[in-house]
Amino acid sequence: MSKEVGGEKIPVYISRELYDRVKKFIEEQGGFSSVEEFVEFVLNEVISEEGTEYTLSKEDEEKIKERLRSLGYI
């Protein structure tokens, strides 16, 4: 069902609140052995959906850019 993504692992940081919510979800729903496995699965599913285009409104794009600026990424 899931596609294996191999190779070197690198850290990705998420908020403690989101981590705790995912952990609780896994404990209640099962199907995943760790938060890392769940996150990797979800990201893989999102990026491998062929033919799906994601378009952002100018307002959403500006919100994302502002958030990235506040985090020091741009």
C-alpha positions in Angstrom: 0.0 0.0 0.0 2.6 2.5 1.0 5.7 3.3 -1.1 9.0 2.8 0.6 11.2 5.9 0.6 14.8 4.8 1.3 18.0 6.7 1.8 19.5 8.9 4.4 17.2 10.5 7.0 17.4 14.1 7.8 15.6 16.1 10.6 12.4 18.0 9.9 11.0 20.2 12.7 7.3 20.5 13.5 5.6 22.1 16.5 5.3 20.1 19.7 1.5 20.6 19.5 1.3 19.0 16.0 3.7 16.2 17.1 1.5 15.5 20.1 -1.7 15.5 18.0 -0.1 13.1 15.5 1.1 10.9 18.3 -2.4 10.8 19.8 -3.9 10.0 16.4 -1.5 7.1 15.9 -2.3 5.7 19.4 -6.0 5.9 18.8 -6.1 4.9 15.1 -3.1 2.6 14.7 -1.5 1.8 11.4 1.8 3.5 12.0 4.6 2.7 14.4 5.9 6.3 14.9 5.2 9.9 14.2 8.1 9.9 11.7 6.5 7.0 9.8 3.2 8.8 9.6 4.7 12.1 8.5 6.8 10.4 5.9 3.7 8.5 4.6 1.6 11.7 4.4 4.3 13.7 2.6 4.9 10.9 0.2 1.2 10.7 -0.6 0.9 14.4 -1.1 3.8 14.8 -3.5 3.1 11.6 -5.5 -0.4 12.5 -6.5 0.1 12.8 -10.2 -1.9 15.4 -12.1 -2.9 17.3 -9.0 -2.2 21.0 -9.2 -2.1 23.1 -6.2 -2.9 26.8 -6.8 -2.7 29.4 -4.1 -4.5 32.7 -4.0 -2.3 35.8 -3.9 -3.4 36.3 -0.3 -2.4 32.7 0.7 0.9 33.0 -1.1 1.7 36.2 0.8 0.7 34.6 4.1 3.1 31.7 3.4 5.9 34.1 2.3 5.4 36.2 5.4 5.6 33.1 7.6 8.7 31.9 5.9 10.3 35.4 6.4 9.4 35.3 10.1 11.1 31.9 10.4 14.2 33.2 8.6 13.9 31.1 5.5 13.5 34.0 3.0 
